[in-house]
């Protein structure tokens, strides 16, 4: 599917692909302290889902380098329905709460990724400031 997206983008002159990845690409950091930073190397830990996201991110970089389609990879945090508030009810405890993304910030992140100028290739963690702390 990823190959088809990039080939179609190149064939139709699409200027940028926004790739929806996941903070699960950083799941190996779930027991460490501190905020995820863009300069941290990917570490999916034992998460098969995170491993597939890293594989796709690396394929996206390879397509950017070979065919030149600008790419912004967004490692999307934990999204919640309804109240949109992080808390103890979230799976994976504090780490998932620290990776939470509000609905508003999610929309804004995608909008900024689409409208940003002079992006060649970027991988960004898309999370919000946690509202509730223990």
N, C-alpha and C positions, 0 to 999 in steps of 0.2 A: 504494500500500500504506500509506504514512504517513497519508494522508487517511483511509483506512478505520480505521486504529488509533485515531486521535484521535476520529473520529466515534463509534466503538463505545465508547471510553472515556467520552465525554460522555454517551452514551445509557444507559450502564449504571452510572453513578455511580462510575467508577473514580477514586480520589483522586490517583494519580500514574502517570505513564509514565516508565519508565527506558529511555532511548534509548541503544543501543550504537553509539557513533561510533568514531572511530579517531584515534590520534595522527598519522595521515597528513594530518589537517587542519592540522597544524603542520609539515609536511614541508619547507617553505621555510626552516626554521631548522636544517636538518640540517648545514650547514657552519659554524654559529655555535657559540660556546662557551657553556656554562652550562645549567642545568636549565630545562626548560619550566616556565613559571609560568601560573597561570590568568588573570592579568591581561594576558597577551600576546595581541595580536589574531591571529585565525586567518590562516594563511599556508600554503596547500597547495603552494606552489612550482609545479612542473610536473607534479604527481601528479594524474592524472584521478580516481583513487579518492578522494584527499583533497578534490578539488573537489566531488565528489558528496556527501561527508560534510558539508561546509560548507553546501551547498544544503539538505540534510536538516535540519541543525541550525537553520538560519534558518527553515525551514518549521515546525519544532517550536516555536520561539519565537513565531512568528505564531499557531499554534494555541493556545498557552498564553495569549497576549494576547487572542485572540478568544473562546475558549470556557472558559478558566480552568482547564484540567487542569494540575495541577502537573507539572513535568518536570525530571528530572535527566538531563543528557547526560553520558555517561562516554566520554571519549576514551581508548579502550583501547590500551595499549602492545603491544609485541611479545610474543606468547605462544609458548611452546616446549613440545613434547611431551617425553616421556621424562625426561631428567635435569633439565629445567627450570633450566638454568644458562646465563647469557649468556656469550658468548665470540666469538672470531674467526670461528667457523663461521656466524655470523648474517649474513644479507644486509644490505647498506647499512652495514656496519662499525660504527664507534663510535656513530653516532647511534642505530642500532637497539638496540645494547647499552644505551645510556643510557635508552632508552624501554622497556626490558624490564619485564614484569610477571610476578611469580611466580604460580603456581597459587593459593597460599594468599591472596595479596594481591588477586587477581582475585575470588575468592569473597567475601572480606571487603568489598571495594569495593561489590559488588552488594548484599550484605546491609545495609551501612550506608546505601546509597542508598534501599533499600526502607523501612528503619526510621526514617530521619531525620525529625524533626519540623520544621514551619514552613518547608518548602522551597517556594518559588514556581517559580523557574526558575534552574537552575545548570548551568554547563558546567565539568566537572572533568577534569583529566588523570589517568588511572589508570595509574601506573607504580610500580615498586619501586626501592629503592636498589640500585644496581649492586654485585654482589658482587666482581667481578674487575676490576681496573684494569690497564692496561698498565704 
